[in-house]
Amino acid sequence: MTATTTTHANDVARAAGNGGASRRKAASTKGRRGERATAAAGAAGEADTAPHDLLVPLDRLVPGDANVRRVRRDDGIAELAALIESQGLLQRLAVVALPDGRYAVVAGGRRLRAMQLLVAEGRMDAAQAVECRCFASARAVEISLAENSGREAMHPADEMEAFRALIDGGLTVAQVAGRFGVAPLTVERRLRLARLAPRFLAMYRADEIGPDELQALALTDDPAAQEAVWDGLPVYERSAWALRRKLTEEACAGGSRLARFVGLAAYEARGGTVRRDLFAEDDDDDGVYLDDPVLLQILAMEKLRALAEEVRAEGWAWVDCVTEGDGLALRRYGQASQQRRAMTPEEEAELAAMEAERDRLAEALETLEARGDDPDAGDAKEEVDVEAEMQRLSGALDALDDRIDAAHAARLTWTPEQMARTGALLRIDHRGEVVASRGLTRPEDCPSGSGTGDPEGDGDGDEAGAGTARMRAAFSEKLMRDLTAHRTAALQAALMQDPQVALATLVHRMAETVFGHYGRGNDVVKVHVHVTSDYSLAQSATGYEESPAGALLVRAAAEWGERLPGDPEALFRWLLAQPHEVLLDLLAYCTARSIDAVAARERSADQSDAIAEALGLDMADWWTPTAENYLGHVSKVKALEAVQEATGEQATPAMAAMKKAEAAAHCARRLEGTRWLPSPLRRLAAAPCPGEIEA
């Protein structure tokens, strides 16, 4: 058969205005003529096996089963559609004829889907003629494999320079983005990289520099500065982070507290210059760099002083402002305590009513808890009703506690006498928000020997907290002490085996005292050691002596007791004669025995979590839930929830019908080997130190 050659209709369909539309109509007419030619080709059957070119209406093309690409990837289809719309179909589709007059595409499936997307969006006619090359069905797999083999993607550096050539040729960023189906930001990013010093693009092609490093260098448009920063760093430090740090070391990040406080708009309105990292995420303030930190400081102080006047108007004797201070800025100040004003008759009546209601609810809850602990109390249905009522009462108690706390807090106030002799400090926290600390006293205003108090406290004093209601916790006080005593023992056992962490723990405690984080002691060294003994731990921790941590600590106490001299006067001389390793081991043991993380209420993250993290402590290695130490002390609902969380096993009606003791034993068996832990024994994220918070 004679091959039909033609110019693809899409090559001319992109013309602007009505002329382009008329050309698309002519192309559709030509497509119908091609359809008649197709019918003739189909009549020839498989007798003629020579490949031949033909035009096929788009709506008569279907995906072919012989296409060797089985994994369908739709990412990039929209971009490909934009390319076809702007440039035409640059590569023909490989097809085979079907008996019903349609053609199966065996190579070019993504191009077919891109054109079908254009049809669906009304950007192409369904009868558009498409250039194809038709092959015999017997060669379908061979042709598909041949087209999909031996391909090599364009190197990103080549694409960058091609985009730059288009822009330099007169196209706008928007035009290039539209023709290639990408976002304008993508075009701008590629242009930024294309304009790097030619040396770096050559290195990129040779795999001597990575894309992250290129993006960091693109923070400056000056090729000389790019090369100076690169060459000025040792080879082993030429990371994207190091390059970005060198290029922005005199600038202030948009995510810093001063930049957040002042605001980018106010900074730019005063003439401040800004650099933006095109490769940062849209919501990443640290991708914006303010190049005039002095102006930023001036603007911050102006705004802070204006706020200070508002605070001064409240009646304070003085107001100080700091832009660089964090919580440590409060160290030099003392803290007065708010006074609790007298209650009005209405407030007294309301508080008395709430406290009476709290007592009534607490008594009702205790009664139900006692019934729940009785293994012979009621049937399964009654036990479920008791659990529901306990949950209702607990929720009501929590809500009432909140109201009582709020009522007490509302009475705290500053007296005019206090305000006349104290002041306030305004500072900017790490979020860029103003923190106002009121009721402060300057060191020179404090009476001799009075100290500065606890500037990090809430300022309520003992009187302020006297009437505050205690929040009801999820675990009883007895159970919390039991669990956290086991955790304390595990911390001690792990710490005494790690002298390095023990040394850091002791030095940390000493540094806290030396630098005034906590109150000073009265002894010479000013470090107190309060021993948390085996006896005290055994009072709270169920089965302490048989626990892994307890057994280890008891054995260590006996061993050290035998090694140390019995005479207290000889102890120091004995220590001086010991090798370094023995001193470290003893230091680790003594530091470990000072740990006391026993808590009666649900805890928040504290120093014990930092120590546990340093030790790699996993309480699942030291504690296993049993009916005696946990499951028998919580409600049946909580015990079954633990099993569900650990194993994914839903509670069955048979489990719900069990008595509490039976359910506790069943849950203990189901939890064996799961390493499940209740929340008081799970690791909490330790709060960052003030110095670790970004300025």
Summary of the structure (lengths in Angstrom):
residues: 695
radius of gyration: 38.4
end to end distance: 77.7
largest distance: 115.5
contacts: 1965
relative contact order: 0.06
helix: 55%
strand: 8%
